[in-house]
Amino acid sequence: MDKITAMKVFVEVVNQQSQTAAAEKLDMSRAMVTRYLTEIESWLGTRLLHRTTRRLSLTPAGEKTLSYCQSVLHQVNALESDALSGHEEPSGLLRLSAPVSIGQTYFSGAIAAFLNRYPKVKVDLQLVDYRVNLVEERIDLALRITNDLDPSLIARKLGDCHSVVCASPAYLAKHGLPSTLSELSTHNCLTHSYVGKSEWVFFKNGQPETVEVSGNLSANEVTVLMQAAMNGNGIAMLPKSLAFPNLNKGELVQVLPDYAPFVMGIYAVYSSRQFMPTSLRCLLDFLVEYFGSRAEIL
């Protein structure tokens, strides 16, 4: 039995939730997919999948085997890429993930520029509003904006994410411009579901200050908060990179510029240095260069 192929078939069947769909994806017959599933179960001496006419589900042994197979296949792919690195330019598929806001503003542009430099690399980019599990979702690299890094991951800092507190001219004309931090408590503040939902942290003269905030809108994606702020719904704390164009156009106005909101780090995270593909090494170096050249507006 070709154990590597059997593992690929098993993982793809789980991903597709269908033997037929997995067969199409792998360009093999359904009968061959069934054969490989039977052989891997025979090899391990246990059932990996519950099969019914409507759905597939993993057995407890299948869940553990899936994790092992994903790890092995990731290392096999990395080894193949690394073995070719001395002879060919970076190539192969990179699966990437990033938050929606910075993904739309900068990461997508960075990836486009990277592909221009390394045209043999292929990228599958997922913009999501949650933290992906790199191993389970087979992500090679994810962008994270955080001050709370997962200790199980390897992180390379790309820069800092600065925020600004802002509102539309219409909102400020109607409700007044706050002149002190405490006045924010009397305003309709549009907050992020996971960061600063009830309290905003600022620094003035190097000293931290906090203020309790509340409002009629909370969201897990900052582009929603920015749109609401531009529509005159309230005051929002937004990444500078996202708000920058609208501040320049006068569609948003910075509030309390003497107070600096807390700064978060921008990191590229990945699961292992072992068997790292050349394409991933090149991407990490490229991202450091790309984000470093734009530090003034991040």
C-alpha distance (Angstrom), angle and dihedral (degrees) to the residues before:
residue distance angle dihedral
M1 . . .
D2 3.81 . .
K3 3.79 96.3 .
I4 3.81 95.6 -170.2
T5 3.81 91.7 53.7
A6 3.79 90.2 45.5
M7 3.80 89.9 54.3
K8 3.81 90.8 48.2
V9 3.81 90.1 51.7
F10 3.80 92.9 48.3
V11 3.82 93.1 49.3
E12 3.81 92.6 46.2
V13 3.82 92.6 49.4
V14 3.80 88.9 53.5
N15 3.80 92.1 46.5
Q16 3.80 93.4 48.3
Q17 3.81 95.5 36.6
S18 3.79 86.1 -141.3
Q19 3.79 135.5 80.8
T20 3.79 90.3 -149.2
A21 3.82 93.3 52.0
A22 3.80 90.6 45.5
A23 3.80 90.3 51.6
E24 3.81 90.5 53.4
K25 3.79 91.8 46.9
L26 3.80 92.3 49.4
D27 3.81 93.8 40.4
M28 3.79 94.4 -124.1
S29 3.78 135.1 113.8
R30 3.78 121.8 -86.6
A31 3.80 88.5 -121.3
M32 3.81 89.6 57.8
V33 3.81 90.9 50.0
T34 3.81 89.8 51.9
R35 3.81 89.8 48.6
Y36 3.79 93.3 52.6
L37 3.81 91.5 47.9
T38 3.78 90.5 51.2
E39 3.79 91.7 47.6
I40 3.82 95.4 49.6
E41 3.80 90.5 49.3
S42 3.80 89.6 48.6
W43 3.80 91.0 47.8
L44 3.82 92.3 51.8
G45 3.78 94.1 37.4
T46 3.81 95.0 -130.6
R47 3.79 141.7 86.6
L48 3.80 112.6 -100.4
L49 3.81 101.4 -179.5
H50 3.77 137.5 38.9
R51 3.81 104.4 -141.4
T52 3.79 124.3 -160.1
T53 3.78 131.2 160.2
R54 3.81 90.6 -100.1
R55 3.79 107.8 35.9
L56 3.78 149.2 3.1
S57 3.78 124.7 -130.6
L58 3.77 133.2 -178.9
T59 3.78 122.9 -112.4
P60 3.84 116.5 -138.3
A61 3.81 87.8 -98.6
G62 3.80 88.8 48.6
E63 3.80 92.5 54.5
K64 3.80 91.2 53.3
T65 3.81 92.2 43.9
L66 3.81 91.6 50.1
S67 3.79 91.5 57.9
Y68 3.81 91.9 48.6
C69 3.81 92.7 46.9
Q70 3.81 92.5 49.7
S71 3.79 90.3 51.2
V72 3.82 93.4 47.6
L73 3.81 93.5 47.1
H74 3.79 91.4 48.4
Q75 3.82 89.9 54.3
V76 3.81 92.1 45.2
N77 3.81 90.7 52.9
A78 3.79 91.0 46.6
L79 3.81 91.9 48.3
E80 3.79 92.1 51.1
S81 3.78 91.2 49.7
D82 3.80 93.1 45.0
A83 3.80 92.2 49.3
L84 3.79 89.6 58.2
S85 3.78 95.6 43.2
G86 3.78 95.3 94.1
H87 3.78 92.7 53.2
E88 3.78 107.3 35.3
E89 3.77 139.6 34.4
P90 3.84 117.3 -98.9
S91 3.79 112.5 -66.2
G92 3.78 142.8 155.3
L93 3.79 135.2 70.8
L94 3.81 124.3 -46.9
R95 3.80 118.7 -167.9
L96 3.81 110.2 -152.9
S97 3.79 137.3 -179.6
A98 3.81 132.9 -164.6
P99 3.82 140.0 164.3
V100 3.79 113.0 -88.2
S101 3.82 97.0 -117.2
I102 3.82 100.6 50.9
G103 3.79 89.5 32.4
Q104 3.78 90.5 61.6
T105 3.80 96.5 40.3
Y106 3.82 104.2 41.3
F107 3.79 116.5 -11.6
S108 3.80 95.1 63.9
G109 3.80 89.5 51.4
A110 3.79 90.7 48.1
I111 3.80 91.5 52.3
A112 3.80 92.0 48.3
A113 3.81 90.0 52.2
F114 3.82 90.9 45.9
L115 3.81 91.7 52.8
N116 3.80 90.1 50.4
R117 3.80 88.4 56.3
Y118 3.82 95.0 42.2
P119 3.82 106.9 29.1
K120 3.82 94.6 172.0
V121 3.82 91.4 65.6
K122 3.80 119.0 91.3
V123 3.81 121.6 -154.1
D124 3.80 131.2 -156.7
L125 3.82 103.8 -167.1
Q126 3.81 120.9 -168.3
L127 3.82 117.8 -167.0
V128 3.80 107.3 -161.4
D129 3.80 138.8 161.6
Y130 3.82 95.7 -135.3
R131 3.80 137.0 62.1
V132 3.77 108.6 -93.0
N133 3.78 122.2 -143.4
L134 3.79 101.1 -119.1
V135 3.79 95.9 -154.7
E136 3.80 98.8 42.3
E137 3.82 93.7 44.8
R138 3.82 94.0 39.0
I139 3.80 93.8 -122.9
D140 3.81 115.4 166.9
L141 3.81 95.8 -163.5
A142 3.79 136.0 3.6
L143 3.77 131.3 -167.6
R144 3.81 114.2 -131.6
I145 3.81 130.6 -172.8
T146 3.78 103.7 -160.3
N147 3.78 149.9 113.1
D148 3.81 90.4 -145.5
L149 3.80 109.0 70.6
D150 3.79 122.2 -170.1
P151 3.84 104.8 -111.2
S152 3.81 90.9 -146.8
L153 3.82 91.3 64.2
I154 3.80 132.1 70.6
A155 3.79 113.2 -122.3
R156 3.78 133.4 -163.3
K157 3.78 115.6 -167.8
L158 3.79 115.5 -128.5
G159 3.78 99.4 178.0
D160 3.79 145.8 -64.3
C161 3.78 128.4 -64.4
H162 3.81 111.2 -140.0
S163 3.79 121.5 -165.3
V164 3.79 134.3 -150.4
V165 3.79 129.9 -157.9
C166 3.77 109.9 -134.1
A167 3.78 147.1 157.3
S168 3.78 138.1 -175.5
P169 3.81 121.0 -87.1
A170 3.83 88.5 -117.5
Y171 3.81 93.1 56.1
L172 3.81 92.6 47.8
A173 3.81 92.0 46.9
K174 3.80 89.9 54.1
H175 3.82 100.7 39.0
G176 3.79 104.4 23.7
L177 3.79 134.2 -111.8
P178 3.85 113.5 -79.8
S179 3.79 111.7 -122.5
T180 3.82 98.1 -176.8
L181 3.76 133.5 39.7
S182 3.79 93.2 -117.3
E183 3.81 90.6 59.6
L184 3.80 89.8 69.1
S185 3.81 86.9 74.9
T186 3.79 89.4 66.4
H187 3.82 94.1 52.2
N188 3.79 132.9 79.9
C189 3.81 100.6 -101.9
L190 3.79 118.9 -165.4
T191 3.80 106.8 -142.4
H192 3.78 140.5 -166.0
S193 3.79 116.1 -114.9
Y194 3.81 94.3 -131.5
V195 3.81 106.5 24.5
G196 3.80 121.2 51.4
K197 3.78 97.4 -16.7
S198 3.82 94.0 155.4
E199 3.80 103.8 8.1
W200 3.80 133.6 41.2
V201 3.81 121.0 -156.0
F202 3.80 121.9 -147.9
F203 3.79 137.5 174.3
K204 3.79 125.3 -139.8
N205 3.80 121.0 176.1
G206 3.79 87.4 -8.8
Q207 3.80 94.0 -58.1
P208 3.83 122.8 116.0
E209 3.79 119.0 -123.5
T210 3.79 128.0 -179.8
V211 3.76 135.0 -158.7
E212 3.79 130.9 -169.8
V213 3.79 112.7 -121.0
S214 3.79 135.7 -174.3
G215 3.78 139.0 167.4
N216 3.77 146.5 155.2
L217 3.82 96.6 -87.6
S218 3.79 132.4 57.2
A219 3.80 122.7 167.1
N220 3.79 138.7 173.3
E221 3.81 92.8 -134.7
V222 3.81 122.4 62.5
T223 3.80 95.4 -148.4
V224 3.82 87.2 68.4
L225 3.80 90.2 52.7
M226 3.80 92.0 47.9
Q227 3.79 92.5 51.9
A228 3.80 90.6 49.2
A229 3.80 90.9 49.6
M230 3.81 91.1 50.0
N231 3.80 89.1 50.7
G232 3.81 90.1 57.0
N233 3.81 97.8 -106.6
G234 3.78 97.9 129.5
I235 3.80 149.4 -64.6
A236 3.80 119.3 -46.6
M237 3.80 136.7 -171.4
L238 3.81 105.0 -135.6
P239 3.80 136.6 175.0
K240 3.80 108.4 -94.4
S241 3.81 90.6 -129.2
L242 3.80 90.5 58.6
A243 3.80 98.2 41.7
F244 3.83 96.2 39.9
P245 3.84 98.6 90.1
N246 3.82 93.1 46.9
L247 3.80 92.4 46.6
N248 3.80 89.0 53.2
K249 3.81 91.2 50.6
G250 3.81 92.8 48.2
E251 3.80 93.2 -117.6
L252 3.80 88.1 119.3
V253 3.81 129.3 33.6
Q254 3.81 123.8 -152.2
V255 3.79 114.1 -118.2
L256 3.84 123.7 -149.3
P257 3.83 95.6 -1.0
D258 3.83 91.5 -178.6
Y259 3.80 89.7 67.5
A260 3.82 117.8 72.3
P261 3.81 116.2 -150.1
F262 3.79 115.2 -133.0
V263 3.80 115.3 -80.6
M264 3.81 123.7 -124.2
G265 3.79 127.0 -159.0
I266 3.81 124.5 -115.5
Y267 3.80 110.0 -140.1
A268 3.77 139.0 179.4
V269 3.80 106.1 -143.3
Y270 3.78 129.6 -168.1
S271 3.78 135.6 169.2
S272 3.80 105.9 -120.8
R273 3.80 144.3 9.0
Q274 3.79 89.7 -152.6
F275 3.81 114.8 106.6
M276 3.80 91.0 -6.3
P277 3.81 109.8 -177.6
T278 3.77 116.9 -117.8
S279 3.79 88.8 -122.7
L280 3.81 90.6 59.5
R281 3.81 92.5 48.0
C282 3.80 89.5 51.1
L283 3.81 91.4 48.2
L284 3.81 92.4 52.1
D285 3.80 91.9 51.0
F286 3.80 90.7 44.9
L287 3.82 93.1 51.2
V288 3.81 92.1 51.0
E289 3.80 88.8 53.3
Y290 3.82 94.1 43.1
F291 3.79 97.6 48.6
G292 3.79 92.5 39.7
S293 3.81 90.5 59.5
R294 3.82 89.6 54.6
A295 3.78 99.2 44.0
E296 3.80 92.9 118.5
I297 3.81 93.4 67.7
L298 3.81 100.2 35.7
